[in-house]
Amino acid sequence: MTMSQPPVRPPFTVRGWHVAAGVVAFFVLVIAVDMSFLVTAYRTHPGQVEAKPYETGLIYNAELERQRAQAALGWRAGAEANAQTIEVVLEDRDGRPLTGLTVSVLLQRPATEQGRSELKLGETGPGRYAAPAGLTGTWDARIDAVDAQGHRLIAERRLTWP
């Protein structure tokens, strides 16, 4: 009696539909994970980044209006860090020096509020204002200049003392 051999299965080979199914499965998985992240993000974030968004918006609108009025004036400011002083030069739109202004400068470090100080500058020449500073390193300067009629210029500059 002869026993018949069970049929021999051919070895597994990757066919085109296997590759297509793998690619589709991969993208379905990626899209499902992305969608779960999106749903979680939308459910956990209220979308509000300010504690008082209305008041912040009003302040922002007032700042935009101040910048429009300042641009209409055409005033320009330059600042220089000298060895022991800070000097600010103020000009109108035609390059003429602005005299008789009340000028102050708020100085603070770029990365921290430590050492923050405000200096009142005196007029040293036509359109030139200065005050002793005695600083070293890099400082952000916020220049605030006001004339007798209440016109205001606010300019920010980064200054470096040796």
Backbone as CSV, one residue per row, in Angstrom:
resi,resn,N_x,N_y,N_z,CA_x,CA_y,CA_z,C_x,C_y,C_z
1,MET,0.819,-1.145,0.000,0.000,0.000,0.000,0.889,1.243,0.000
2,THR,0.597,2.100,-0.836,1.370,3.321,-0.963,0.621,4.475,-0.314
3,MET,1.395,5.128,0.434,0.781,6.298,1.089,1.031,7.514,0.208
4,SER,-0.015,8.293,0.089,0.157,9.501,-0.724,0.710,10.632,0.141
5,GLN,1.543,11.350,-0.434,2.160,12.485,0.244,1.172,13.644,0.288
6,PRO,1.118,14.375,1.435,0.239,15.557,1.453,0.780,16.591,0.454
7,PRO,-0.112,17.365,-0.091,0.354,18.339,-1.085,1.313,19.352,-0.446
8,VAL,2.317,19.732,-1.144,3.324,20.665,-0.661,2.851,22.086,-0.970
9,ARG,2.816,22.910,0.096,2.419,24.321,-0.100,3.604,25.106,-0.627
10,PRO,3.353,25.955,-1.577,4.465,26.771,-2.050,4.832,27.793,-0.967
11,PRO,6.079,28.245,-0.915,6.468,29.223,0.099,5.716,30.540,-0.116
12,PHE,5.565,31.281,1.003,4.835,32.567,0.937,5.642,33.562,0.107
13,THR,4.936,34.247,-0.761,5.553,35.306,-1.560,4.699,36.557,-1.448
14,VAL,5.359,37.700,-1.385,4.659,38.973,-1.278,4.164,39.352,-2.663
15,ARG,2.903,39.612,-2.722,2.297,39.997,-3.987,1.935,41.480,-3.940
16,GLY,1.541,42.008,-5.047,1.203,43.428,-5.140,0.091,43.849,-4.203
17,TRP,-0.936,43.022,-4.049,-2.043,43.401,-3.184,-1.614,43.426,-1.721
18,HIS,-0.594,42.627,-1.346,-0.071,42.674,0.023,0.551,44.051,0.304
19,VAL,1.324,44.544,-0.650,1.971,45.847,-0.497,0.923,46.952,-0.440
20,ALA,-0.056,46.878,-1.324,-1.128,47.888,-1.338,-1.891,47.879,-0.017
21,ALA,-2.208,46.715,0.496,-2.937,46.621,1.764,-2.092,47.174,2.909
22,GLY,-0.787,46.913,2.901,0.096,47.438,3.946,0.175,48.954,3.925
23,VAL,0.294,49.536,2.725,0.360,50.994,2.603,-0.937,51.621,3.077
24,VAL,-2.068,51.070,2.650,-3.371,51.602,3.070,-3.524,51.469,4.588
25,ALA,-3.142,50.344,5.154,-3.260,50.147,6.602,-2.376,51.147,7.357
26,PHE,-1.174,51.406,6.853,-0.280,52.365,7.489,-0.910,53.751,7.519
27,PHE,-1.433,54.224,6.394,-2.020,55.563,6.363,-3.316,55.644,7.164
28,VAL,-4.099,54.589,7.211,-5.295,54.572,8.054,-4.890,54.721,9.517
29,LEU,-3.829,54.047,9.928,-3.353,54.141,11.302,-2.850,55.555,11.612
30,VAL,-2.072,56.147,10.707,-1.549,57.501,10.923,-2.701,58.500,11.019
31,ILE,-3.670,58.408,10.134,-4.811,59.328,10.153,-5.626,59.144,11.423
32,ALA,-5.802,57.913,11.870,-6.565,57.665,13.099,-5.854,58.277,14.316
33,VAL,-4.540,58.137,14.392,-3.795,58.717,15.516,-3.866,60.243,15.450
34,ASP,-3.690,60.831,14.273,-3.788,62.287,14.128,-5.171,62.790,14.529
35,MET,-6.199,62.102,14.117,-7.560,62.516,14.473,-7.776,62.428,15.987
36,SER,-7.225,61.411,16.627,-7.395,61.318,18.081,-6.658,62.465,18.777
37,PHE,-5.481,62.849,18.263,-4.769,64.003,18.826,-5.568,65.284,18.633
38,LEU,-6.144,65.469,17.456,-6.941,66.673,17.195,-8.152,66.756,18.116
39,VAL,-8.858,65.657,18.256,-10.040,65.645,19.117,-9.641,65.950,20.560
40,THR,-8.567,65.348,21.030,-8.101,65.609,22.396,-7.702,67.072,22.564
41,ALA,-7.013,67.637,21.577,-6.597,69.033,21.665,-7.803,69.969,21.713
42,TYR,-8.776,69.751,20.861,-9.954,70.617,20.840,-10.798,70.481,22.101
43,ARG,-10.844,69.317,22.683,-11.639,69.120,23.896,-10.965,69.715,25.137
44,THR,-9.637,69.789,25.149,-8.950,70.232,26.364,-8.507,71.681,26.326
45,HIS,-8.538,72.368,25.175,-8.106,73.762,25.096,-9.301,74.650,24.794
46,PRO,-9.591,75.633,25.666,-10.766,76.473,25.450,-10.599,77.471,24.302
47,GLY,-9.363,77.666,23.811,-9.146,78.600,22.720,-8.890,80.019,23.178
48,GLN,-8.927,80.251,24.456,-8.731,81.591,25.010,-7.329,81.670,25.597
49,VAL,-6.548,82.668,25.149,-5.181,82.778,25.633,-5.004,83.919,26.626
50,GLU,-5.976,84.747,26.803,-5.925,85.855,27.754,-7.012,85.664,28.807
51,ALA,-6.704,86.071,30.018,-7.706,85.973,31.083,-8.855,86.948,30.832
52,LYS,-8.539,88.122,30.292,-9.554,89.130,29.994,-9.390,89.569,28.536
53,PRO,-9.888,88.769,27.592,-9.623,89.064,26.185,-10.246,90.378,25.703
54,TYR,-11.398,90.755,26.217,-12.037,91.999,25.767,-11.190,93.210,26.155
55,GLU,-10.754,93.241,27.420,-9.945,94.354,27.889,-8.597,94.393,27.156
56,THR,-8.013,93.237,26.912,-6.762,93.168,26.178,-6.947,93.694,24.760
57,GLY,-8.064,93.379,24.146,-8.356,93.887,22.807,-8.498,95.398,22.788
58,LEU,-9.125,95.962,23.823,-9.248,97.419,23.897,-7.887,98.085,24.043
59,ILE,-7.028,97.495,24.865,-5.681,98.038,25.037,-4.921,97.959,23.715
60,TYR,-5.079,96.857,23.005,-4.400,96.692,21.719,-4.896,97.732,20.715
61,ASN,-6.206,97.952,20.681,-6.751,98.965,19.769,-6.237,100.359,20.118
62,ALA,-6.130,100.669,21.400,-5.594,101.964,21.812,-4.127,102.094,21.389
63,GLU,-3.369,101.012,21.491,-1.973,101.036,21.064,-1.868,101.257,19.551
64,LEU,-2.735,100.625,18.790,-2.733,100.842,17.335,-3.060,102.296,17.003
65,GLU,-4.003,102.879,17.714,-4.358,104.286,17.488,-3.186,105.201,17.849
66,ARG,-2.486,104.892,18.948,-1.318,105.672,19.332,-0.233,105.592,18.259
67,GLN,-0.042,104.414,17.695,0.965,104.259,16.647,0.572,105.022,15.374
68,ARG,-0.725,105.050,15.052,-1.175,105.830,13.885,-0.911,107.318,14.095
69,ALA,-1.247,107.822,15.288,-1.019,109.239,15.591,0.477,109.555,15.564
70,GLN,1.297,108.656,16.070,2.747,108.857,16.069,3.278,108.860,14.639
71,ALA,2.782,107.971,13.798,3.222,107.939,12.399,2.831,109.219,11.674
72,ALA,1.663,109.784,12.021,1.222,111.033,11.395,2.137,112.195,11.783
73,LEU,2.673,112.174,13.002,3.624,113.212,13.426,4.915,113.146,12.611
74,GLY,5.375,111.953,12.326,6.603,111.789,11.562,7.870,111.974,12.360
75,TRP,7.772,111.956,13.675,8.959,112.108,14.504,9.816,110.849,14.429
76,ARG,11.137,111.054,14.565,12.084,109.937,14.559,13.002,110.047,15.761
77,ALA,13.415,108.881,16.249,14.313,108.851,17.414,15.490,107.943,17.133
78,GLY,16.650,108.385,17.580,17.849,107.560,17.542,18.453,107.544,18.926
79,ALA,19.081,106.458,19.280,19.676,106.356,20.616,21.076,105.791,20.490
80,GLU,21.953,106.250,21.407,23.334,105.798,21.395,23.796,105.570,22.828
81,ALA,24.493,104.459,23.021,25.067,104.141,24.324,26.511,104.584,24.325
82,ASN,26.800,105.695,25.014,28.176,106.165,25.149,28.782,105.557,26.409
83,ALA,30.050,105.845,26.657,30.763,105.202,27.771,30.002,105.296,29.091
84,GLN,29.554,106.483,29.485,28.866,106.641,30.764,27.483,107.249,30.623
85,THR,27.010,107.485,29.403,25.724,108.156,29.199,24.883,107.438,28.158
86,ILE,23.624,107.817,28.139,22.731,107.446,27.049,22.346,108.749,26.369
87,GLU,22.405,108.753,25.053,22.069,109.950,24.289,20.972,109.608,23.280
88,VAL,19.958,110.468,23.229,18.829,110.294,22.312,18.768,111.510,21.402
89,VAL,18.591,111.275,20.109,18.451,112.339,19.123,17.041,112.257,18.557
90,LEU,16.311,113.385,18.603,14.939,113.429,18.130,14.802,114.438,16.998
91,GLU,14.146,114.003,15.904,13.966,114.858,14.732,12.524,114.769,14.250
92,ASP,12.080,115.825,13.533,10.767,115.764,12.908,10.900,115.097,11.538
93,ARG,9.821,115.047,10.782,9.842,114.344,9.502,10.788,114.972,8.486
94,ASP,11.123,116.266,8.656,12.026,116.951,7.733,13.477,116.923,8.209
95,GLY,13.756,116.241,9.319,15.117,116.154,9.830,15.515,117.291,10.747
96,ARG,14.573,118.174,11.081,14.877,119.275,12.011,14.827,118.750,13.436
97,PRO,15.716,119.231,14.309,15.733,118.757,15.699,14.478,119.191,16.445
98,LEU,14.017,118.300,17.301,12.870,118.592,18.161,13.400,119.086,19.507
99,THR,13.016,120.291,19.875,13.504,120.879,21.117,12.358,121.070,22.103
100,GLY,12.723,121.220,23.372,11.741,121.504,24.412,10.871,120.325,24.794
101,LEU,11.322,119.117,24.550,10.536,117.935,24.889,10.882,117.420,26.280
102,THR,9.945,116.725,26.881,10.203,115.997,28.110,10.507,114.569,27.698
103,VAL,11.734,114.119,27.970,12.182,112.813,27.479,12.586,111.937,28.655
104,SER,12.090,110.712,28.628,12.509,109.709,29.614,12.795,108.405,28.875
105,VAL,13.621,107.588,29.502,13.978,106.299,28.923,13.820,105.237,29.995
106,LEU,13.086,104.183,29.660,12.956,103.024,30.536,13.943,101.976,30.043
107,LEU,14.882,101.599,30.903,15.905,100.617,30.542,15.636,99.317,31.275
108,GLN,15.711,98.212,30.529,15.621,96.913,31.170,16.379,95.891,30.341
109,ARG,16.811,94.839,31.010,17.551,93.775,30.336,16.605,93.040,29.379
110,PRO,17.134,92.525,28.268,16.273,91.818,27.312,15.626,90.564,27.874
111,ALA,16.301,89.864,28.783,15.781,88.583,29.243,15.148,88.624,30.626
112,THR,15.259,89.737,31.335,14.737,89.799,32.695,14.352,91.231,33.037
113,GLU,13.571,91.391,34.091,13.201,92.734,34.531,14.105,93.235,35.658
114,GLN,15.092,92.452,36.030,16.023,92.893,37.068,16.843,94.060,36.554
115,GLY,17.068,95.031,37.424,17.853,96.195,37.042,17.060,97.221,36.258
116,ARG,15.775,97.029,36.173,14.920,97.954,35.433,15.001,99.339,36.057
117,SER,15.224,100.354,35.203,15.318,101.713,35.732,14.811,102.706,34.702
118,GLU,14.368,103.853,35.214,13.881,104.908,34.336,14.763,106.136,34.523
119,LEU,15.199,106.705,33.408,16.051,107.891,33.432,15.323,109.060,32.805
120,LYS,15.458,110.229,33.421,14.955,111.477,32.837,16.120,112.113,32.094
121,LEU,15.920,112.420,30.824,16.992,112.985,30.013,16.842,114.488,29.927
122,GLY,17.967,115.168,29.947,17.984,116.619,29.787,18.479,116.986,28.393
123,GLU,18.030,118.137,27.909,18.418,118.579,26.570,19.842,119.135,26.619
124,THR,20.720,118.560,25.813,22.123,118.991,25.772,22.433,119.810,24.530
125,GLY,21.538,119.835,23.596,21.706,120.570,22.347,20.404,120.469,21.573
126,PRO,20.307,121.146,20.437,19.064,121.066,19.670,18.739,119.626,19.263
127,GLY,17.666,119.116,19.811,17.228,117.762,19.487,18.031,116.657,20.131
128,ARG,18.972,117.002,21.009,19.814,116.011,21.676,19.503,115.993,23.169
129,TYR,19.263,114.814,23.675,18.917,114.627,25.082,19.820,113.541,25.642
130,ALA,20.301,113.739,26.884,21.231,112.778,27.467,21.037,112.681,28.973
131,ALA,21.517,111.572,29.516,21.524,111.352,30.968,22.647,110.382,31.288
132,PRO,23.229,110.501,32.476,24.252,109.528,32.862,23.616,108.153,33.047
133,ALA,24.307,107.128,32.562,23.761,105.774,32.664,24.672,104.855,33.453
134,GLY,25.959,104.836,33.139,26.902,103.991,33.869,26.549,102.526,33.824
135,LEU,26.157,102.020,32.678,25.736,100.624,32.541,26.755,99.833,31.738
136,THR,26.621,98.523,31.798,27.397,97.630,30.936,26.451,96.585,30.372
137,GLY,26.805,96.085,29.222,26.015,95.017,28.623,24.899,95.536,27.739
138,THR,23.973,94.648,27.412,22.874,94.945,26.496,21.609,95.288,27.275
139,TRP,20.942,96.345,26.816,19.724,96.820,27.460,18.699,97.190,26.391
140,ASP,17.421,96.975,26.702,16.338,97.466,25.855,15.908,98.822,26.393
141,ALA,15.845,99.803,25.510,15.477,101.166,25.897,14.133,101.516,25.277
142,ARG,13.212,101.973,26.114,11.920,102.474,25.636,11.940,103.984,25.851
143,ILE,12.043,104.708,24.753,12.152,106.164,24.778,10.747,106.753,24.732
144,ASP,10.465,107.683,25.649,9.159,108.348,25.708,9.410,109.855,25.678
145,ALA,8.981,110.509,24.592,9.179,111.950,24.431,7.826,112.618,24.233
146,VAL,7.586,113.713,24.989,6.313,114.424,24.940,6.605,115.913,24.790
147,ASP,5.845,116.564,23.879,6.016,118.012,23.747,4.951,118.735,24.570
148,ALA,4.957,120.069,24.534,4.040,120.879,25.352,2.585,120.681,24.959
149,GLN,2.323,120.319,23.705,0.941,120.112,23.250,0.436,118.698,23.552
150,GLY,1.290,117.856,24.092,0.882,116.493,24.425,1.164,115.475,23.331
151,HIS,1.800,115.885,22.240,2.190,114.931,21.208,3.269,114.018,21.770
152,ARG,3.157,112.742,21.470,4.035,111.765,22.107,4.711,110.886,21.071
153,LEU,5.976,110.565,21.351,6.738,109.590,20.571,7.219,108.522,21.532
154,ILE,6.947,107.279,21.192,7.485,106.152,21.947,8.269,105.304,20.961
155,ALA,9.532,105.073,21.257,10.393,104.283,20.390,11.176,103.292,21.233
156,GLU,11.425,102.136,20.681,12.185,101.117,21.392,13.453,100.803,20.619
157,ARG,14.554,100.749,21.334,15.859,100.469,20.747,16.612,99.507,21.665
158,ARG,17.498,98.717,21.094,18.387,97.856,21.883,19.769,98.503,21.863
159,LEU,20.304,98.750,23.049,21.590,99.423,23.182,22.587,98.507,23.896
160,THR,23.853,98.651,23.521,24.903,97.844,24.157,26.010,98.775,24.645
161,TRP,26.270,98.702,25.936,27.365,99.442,26.549,28.575,98.516,26.642
162,PRO,29.764,99.084,26.531,30.983,98.233,26.626,31.190,97.710,28.035
